[in-house]
Amino acid sequence: MPRLVFLFVLGCFAAQLHAAAAPAGFVKTNGLGFARYGRKFTFLGANLWYGMNLGMSDRSRLLRELDRLSAIGVTNLRVMAATEGPDSEPWRIAPAAQPQPGIYNEKLLRGLDFLLHEMRRRGMTAVVVLGNYWHWSGGFAQYLRWAGKGEIPYPEFDPEAGGGNSQSWSTYWMWLRYNLYTTQFYSTPQAVEYYEKFVRKIVMRRNSVNGILYRRDATIMSWQLANEPAGFLNADNYDAWIARTAKLIKALDPHHLVSSGAMGEVFSFAGVEHVRNTSHKDIDYATLHIWVQNAATYNPQKLEETYPKAIHSLHGLLRTHREFARTLGKPLVLEEFGISRDRNVFQPQTPVTIRDNFYAEVFRYVVESQKSEAPIAGVNFWAWGGEGSPAHVQWQPGDAFTGDPPHEAQGWYSVYATDKTTLAVIAAYSRQLAVASR
């Protein structure tokens, strides 16, 4: 074999070996579960979508929040890496990571660097969310606005009614308009191009704090396409977008897991087909979000009548999606669930009896599932509010972040650092899950 040909072949072989060999500590799939360092890997985690923002604006608070979470056994955090559009838009996280197409807020991205670095120091893993179906971070609607699809039809909110989601027909109509607008995203090439450019920006980033390339950082468990993407009346293009985007990410980074971030089949007419959407070869595991109050199954003002229905719905959705996971041969993560404080009162120091019971019900189910052939591989509650406290009914720039997005009543689903009984439930089941997963 000529020398130049031999060197070329050798170089290609070495490149393939480099691409195939993941650094130590990467989370991998193992049938219906996960593995890390050659051992079964399960987690009890939290949603801390605003972690990047704290990494820029209040690093001292971020360190305290990470220490609190570590102390109660939280080992995985689901965090937003994507916020889009001008800060002047209503009900938005501000400042945005991408105020204009292709223009990035480097200070905020360094906040993400700091968050991942500090999580690494604590042995935590991250699910990094790269987009959003909902407008509270800009999301798909903002990409469509940039692509010339007209003004965003924002729903109006009554945060005093059910935490921000009343069940009136006018509310349903507003959400219908928003969904019809937003699902144009999957079939609008310019909007998708803007999104994909941002995906490349994040996946190929080097951490400014520790110098580690994101695609070589085992702190990141998964890249997630978006928060709660759905197809609605554009389901075929939605499914094609999932396959295309997952393939793009795997081409950039073959080591990390990829997930869609979809809710699962929990709402009718959402255009989500769980098995179909999760069956793509570059989607590594299934995701599920259960919201008994948003679905009007549970009404905190009619506790005795509706709470048993909420538990029945919870168990039914978990059983159904575990069977879906068995069909797929892929792990399942319950990455969002929550319930309000007693009687829908949102301020710190108000009772959380129902929440404690509901959390225990969820965590107990996850722990007991480890004994079965279809375990739930991980669970994240929504959401950590920590030492944040509502300054207004809805978030305004300059307010402390809680676990609730800007458009929702602040404190609705937040777990505060002062909720000692809830923290005790989380800590107890974190220990039980660790034992059950051995």
TAVENLIN-V391263 format. One record per pair of residues at least 4 apart in sequence whose C-alpha atoms are under 8 Angstrom apart, sorted by the first residue. I is the first residue (numbers start at 0). J is the second residue. Records with the same first field share a line. If there is no record, write none. Layout:
I = J ; J
//
This chain:
0 = 4 ; 5
1 = 5
2 = 6
3 = 7
4 = 8
5 = 9
6 = 10
7 = 11
8 = 12
9 = 13
10 = 14
11 = 15
12 = 16
13 = 17
14 = 18
15 = 19
16 = 20
17 = 21
18 = 253 ; 254
19 = 253 ; 254
20 = 254
21 = 25 ; 215 ; 254
22 = 215 ; 216 ; 217
23 = 36 ; 217
24 = 35 ; 36 ; 217
25 = 35 ; 36 ; 216 ; 217 ; 218 ; 219 ; 220 ; 254 ; 255
26 = 33 ; 34 ; 35 ; 36 ; 40 ; 217 ; 220 ; 255 ; 256
27 = 33 ; 34 ; 35 ; 255 ; 256
28 = 32 ; 33 ; 34 ; 283 ; 284 ; 329 ; 330
29 = 33 ; 34
30 = 328 ; 329 ; 330
31 = 324 ; 325 ; 328 ; 329 ; 330 ; 331 ; 373 ; 374 ; 376
32 = 39 ; 40 ; 41 ; 329 ; 330 ; 331 ; 374 ; 375 ; 376
33 = 39 ; 40 ; 41 ; 330 ; 376
34 = 38 ; 39 ; 40
35 = 39 ; 40
39 = 436 ; 437
40 = 376 ; 436
41 = 376 ; 377 ; 432 ; 433 ; 436
42 = 73 ; 74 ; 75 ; 376 ; 377 ; 378 ; 429 ; 432 ; 433
43 = 72 ; 73 ; 74 ; 75 ; 377 ; 378 ; 379 ; 429 ; 432
44 = 73 ; 74 ; 75 ; 76 ; 77 ; 377 ; 378 ; 379 ; 380
45 = 73 ; 75 ; 76 ; 77 ; 378 ; 379 ; 380 ; 381 ; 382 ; 383
46 = 76 ; 77 ; 78 ; 334 ; 335 ; 379 ; 380 ; 381 ; 382 ; 383 ; 402
47 = 76 ; 77 ; 78 ; 79 ; 382 ; 383 ; 402
48 = 77 ; 78 ; 79 ; 402
49 = 53 ; 78 ; 79 ; 400 ; 402
50 = 54 ; 61 ; 78 ; 79 ; 110 ; 111 ; 114
51 = 55 ; 78 ; 79 ; 80 ; 107 ; 108 ; 110 ; 111 ; 112 ; 113 ; 114
52 = 56 ; 57 ; 107 ; 110 ; 111
53 = 57 ; 58 ; 60 ; 61 ; 110
54 = 58 ; 61 ; 107 ; 109 ; 110 ; 111 ; 112 ; 113 ; 114
55 = 106 ; 107 ; 108 ; 109 ; 110 ; 111
56 = 110
57 = 61
58 = 62
59 = 63
60 = 64
61 = 65 ; 114
62 = 66 ; 117
63 = 67
64 = 68 ; 385 ; 386
65 = 69 ; 117 ; 118
66 = 70
67 = 71 ; 416
68 = 72 ; 73 ; 74
69 = 73 ; 74 ; 121
70 = 426
71 = 422 ; 423 ; 425 ; 426 ; 429
72 = 425 ; 426 ; 429 ; 430
73 = 123 ; 426 ; 429
74 = 122 ; 123 ; 124
75 = 123 ; 124 ; 125 ; 126 ; 379
76 = 123 ; 124 ; 125 ; 126 ; 379
77 = 125 ; 126 ; 127 ; 128 ; 334 ; 379
78 = 125 ; 126 ; 127 ; 128
79 = 127 ; 128 ; 129 ; 130
80 = 96 ; 108 ; 111 ; 127 ; 128 ; 129 ; 130 ; 201
81 = 95 ; 96 ; 97 ; 128 ; 129 ; 130 ; 131 ; 136 ; 138
82 = 92 ; 95 ; 96 ; 97 ; 130 ; 136 ; 137 ; 138
83 = 95 ; 96 ; 97 ; 98 ; 99 ; 136 ; 137 ; 138 ; 141 ; 142
84 = 88 ; 95 ; 97 ; 98 ; 99 ; 137 ; 141
85 = 95 ; 98 ; 99
86 = 91 ; 92 ; 93 ; 94 ; 95 ; 98
90 = 134 ; 135 ; 393 ; 394 ; 395 ; 405 ; 406
91 = 134 ; 135 ; 136 ; 137 ; 405 ; 406
92 = 135 ; 136 ; 396 ; 404 ; 405
93 = 396
94 = 98 ; 107
95 = 104 ; 107 ; 136
96 = 103 ; 104 ; 105 ; 107 ; 108
97 = 101 ; 102 ; 103 ; 104
98 = 102 ; 103 ; 104
99 = 103
100 = 145 ; 193
101 = 193 ; 196 ; 197
104 = 108
105 = 109
106 = 110
107 = 111
108 = 112
109 = 113 ; 206 ; 207 ; 208
110 = 114
111 = 115
112 = 116 ; 206 ; 207 ; 208
113 = 117 ; 208
114 = 118
115 = 119 ; 125 ; 218 ; 219
116 = 120 ; 208 ; 209
117 = 121
118 = 122 ; 123 ; 124 ; 125 ; 218
119 = 123 ; 124 ; 218
122 = 218
123 = 218
124 = 217 ; 218 ; 219 ; 220
125 = 218 ; 219 ; 220 ; 221
126 = 219 ; 220 ; 221 ; 222 ; 223
127 = 219 ; 220 ; 221 ; 222 ; 223
128 = 222 ; 223 ; 224 ; 225 ; 226 ; 260
129 = 198 ; 222 ; 223 ; 224 ; 225 ; 226
130 = 138 ; 139 ; 194 ; 224 ; 225 ; 226
131 = 136 ; 137 ; 138 ; 139 ; 225 ; 226 ; 227 ; 228
132 = 138 ; 139 ; 140 ; 181 ; 225 ; 226 ; 227 ; 228 ; 229
133 = 137 ; 138 ; 139 ; 140 ; 226 ; 227
134 = 138 ; 139 ; 140 ; 141 ; 153
135 = 404 ; 405 ; 406
137 = 141 ; 142
138 = 142
139 = 143 ; 181 ; 184 ; 190
140 = 144 ; 151 ; 180 ; 181 ; 184
141 = 145 ; 151
142 = 146 ; 184 ; 190 ; 191 ; 193 ; 194
143 = 147 ; 148 ; 149 ; 181 ; 183 ; 184 ; 187 ; 190
144 = 148 ; 149 ; 150 ; 151
145 = 190
146 = 187 ; 189 ; 190
151 = 177 ; 180
152 = 173 ; 176 ; 177 ; 180
153 = 173 ; 177
154 = 170 ; 173 ; 174 ; 177
155 = 170 ; 173
156 = 163 ; 164 ; 406 ; 407
157 = 162 ; 163 ; 164 ; 165
158 = 162 ; 163 ; 164 ; 392 ; 393 ; 407 ; 408
159 = 163 ; 408
160 = 164 ; 165
161 = 165 ; 343
162 = 343 ; 407 ; 408 ; 411
163 = 406 ; 407 ; 408
164 = 170 ; 293
165 = 170
166 = 170 ; 171 ; 295
167 = 171
168 = 172
169 = 173
170 = 174
171 = 175
172 = 176
173 = 177
174 = 178
175 = 179
176 = 180
177 = 181
178 = 182 ; 231
179 = 183 ; 231 ; 232
182 = 229 ; 230 ; 231 ; 232 ; 233 ; 237
183 = 187 ; 233
184 = 188 ; 190 ; 191
185 = 191 ; 233 ; 236 ; 237 ; 240
186 = 191 ; 236
187 = 191
188 = 192
189 = 193
190 = 194
191 = 195
192 = 196
193 = 197
194 = 198
195 = 199 ; 244
196 = 200
197 = 201
198 = 202 ; 248
199 = 203 ; 248 ; 251
200 = 204
201 = 213
202 = 213 ; 214 ; 248 ; 251 ; 252
203 = 212 ; 213 ; 214 ; 251
204 = 212 ; 213 ; 214
205 = 210 ; 211 ; 212 ; 213
206 = 210 ; 211 ; 212 ; 213
207 = 211
211 = 215 ; 216
212 = 216
213 = 219
214 = 252 ; 254 ; 255
215 = 254
219 = 255
220 = 255 ; 256
221 = 255 ; 256 ; 257 ; 258
222 = 248 ; 255 ; 256 ; 257 ; 258
223 = 257 ; 258 ; 259 ; 260
224 = 241 ; 244 ; 245 ; 257 ; 258 ; 259 ; 260
225 = 259 ; 260 ; 261
226 = 259 ; 260 ; 261
227 = 260 ; 261 ; 262
228 = 259 ; 260 ; 261 ; 262
229 = 234 ; 237 ; 261 ; 269 ; 270 ; 271
230 = 234 ; 235 ; 236 ; 237 ; 238 ; 269 ; 270 ; 271
231 = 268 ; 269 ; 270 ; 271
232 = 269 ; 270
233 = 237 ; 270
234 = 238 ; 270 ; 271
235 = 239
236 = 240
237 = 241
238 = 242 ; 275 ; 276
239 = 243
240 = 244
241 = 245 ; 259 ; 276
242 = 246 ; 279 ; 281 ; 282
243 = 247
244 = 248
245 = 249 ; 257 ; 258 ; 281 ; 282
246 = 250 ; 281
247 = 251
248 = 252 ; 253 ; 257
249 = 253 ; 254 ; 255 ; 257 ; 281
256 = 282 ; 283 ; 284
257 = 281 ; 282 ; 283 ; 284
258 = 282 ; 283 ; 284 ; 285 ; 286
259 = 277 ; 282 ; 285 ; 286
260 = 286 ; 287
261 = 271 ; 286 ; 287 ; 288
262 = 286 ; 287 ; 288 ; 289
263 = 271 ; 272 ; 273 ; 286 ; 287 ; 288 ; 320
264 = 269 ; 271 ; 272 ; 273
265 = 288 ; 289 ; 316
266 = 294
271 = 276
272 = 276
273 = 277 ; 323
274 = 278 ; 323 ; 324 ; 326 ; 327
275 = 279
277 = 282 ; 283 ; 284 ; 285 ; 327
278 = 282 ; 327
283 = 329 ; 330
284 = 329 ; 330 ; 331 ; 332
285 = 324 ; 329 ; 330 ; 331 ; 332
286 = 331 ; 332 ; 333 ; 334
287 = 320 ; 331 ; 332 ; 333 ; 334 ; 335
288 = 333 ; 334 ; 335 ; 336
289 = 313 ; 316 ; 333 ; 335 ; 336 ; 337
290 = 294 ; 335 ; 336 ; 337 ; 338
291 = 295 ; 296 ; 297 ; 309 ; 312 ; 313 ; 338
292 = 296 ; 297 ; 298 ; 338
296 = 305 ; 308 ; 309 ; 312
297 = 301 ; 302 ; 305 ; 306 ; 308 ; 309
298 = 302 ; 305 ; 306
299 = 305 ; 306 ; 339 ; 341 ; 342 ; 343
300 = 342 ; 343
301 = 305 ; 306
302 = 306
303 = 307
304 = 308
305 = 309
306 = 310
307 = 311
308 = 312
309 = 313
310 = 314 ; 357 ; 360
311 = 315
312 = 316
313 = 317
314 = 318
315 = 319
316 = 320
317 = 321
318 = 322
319 = 323
320 = 324 ; 331
321 = 325 ; 331 ; 373 ; 374 ; 375
322 = 326 ; 373
323 = 327
324 = 328 ; 329 ; 330 ; 331 ; 373
325 = 329 ; 373
330 = 374 ; 375 ; 376
331 = 374 ; 375 ; 376 ; 377
332 = 375 ; 376 ; 377 ; 378
333 = 375 ; 377 ; 378 ; 379
334 = 377 ; 378 ; 379 ; 380
335 = 378 ; 379 ; 380 ; 381
336 = 379 ; 380 ; 381
337 = 354 ; 358 ; 380 ; 381 ; 382 ; 412
338 = 353 ; 354 ; 357 ; 411 ; 412
339 = 343 ; 344 ; 345 ; 351 ; 353 ; 354 ; 411 ; 412
340 = 344 ; 345 ; 349 ; 350 ; 351 ; 352 ; 353 ; 354 ; 411 ; 412
341 = 349 ; 350 ; 351 ; 352 ; 353 ; 354
343 = 411
344 = 349 ; 411
345 = 349 ; 408 ; 409 ; 410 ; 411
346 = 388 ; 389 ; 410
347 = 388 ; 410 ; 415 ; 417 ; 418
348 = 417 ; 418
351 = 355 ; 418 ; 421
352 = 356
353 = 357
354 = 358 ; 421
355 = 359 ; 420 ; 421 ; 424
356 = 360
357 = 361
358 = 362 ; 421 ; 424 ; 425
359 = 363 ; 424 ; 425 ; 428
360 = 364
361 = 365
362 = 366 ; 378 ; 428
363 = 367 ; 428
364 = 368
365 = 369 ; 374 ; 375 ; 377 ; 378 ; 432
366 = 370 ; 428 ; 431 ; 432 ; 435
367 = 371 ; 435
368 = 373 ; 374 ; 375
369 = 373 ; 374 ; 375 ; 435 ; 436
370 = 374 ; 435
381 = 402 ; 412 ; 413
382 = 402 ; 403 ; 412 ; 413 ; 414
383 = 401 ; 402 ; 413 ; 414 ; 415
384 = 388 ; 400 ; 401 ; 402 ; 403 ; 410 ; 413 ; 414 ; 415 ; 416
385 = 401 ; 402 ; 413 ; 414 ; 415 ; 416 ; 417
386 = 401 ; 415 ; 416 ; 417
387 = 399 ; 400 ; 401 ; 415
388 = 399 ; 400 ; 401 ; 410
389 = 394 ; 398 ; 399 ; 401 ; 409 ; 410
390 = 394 ; 398 ; 399
391 = 395 ; 398 ; 409
392 = 408 ; 409
393 = 405 ; 406 ; 407 ; 408 ; 409
394 = 398 ; 400 ; 404 ; 405 ; 406 ; 407 ; 408 ; 409
395 = 405
401 = 409 ; 410 ; 413
402 = 409 ; 410 ; 412 ; 413 ; 414
403 = 407 ; 408 ; 409 ; 410 ; 411 ; 412 ; 413
404 = 409
405 = 409
407 = 411
409 = 413
410 = 414
414 = 418 ; 421
416 = 422
418 = 422
419 = 423
420 = 424
421 = 425
422 = 426
423 = 427
424 = 428
425 = 429
426 = 430
427 = 431
428 = 432
429 = 433
430 = 434
431 = 435
432 = 436
433 = 437
//
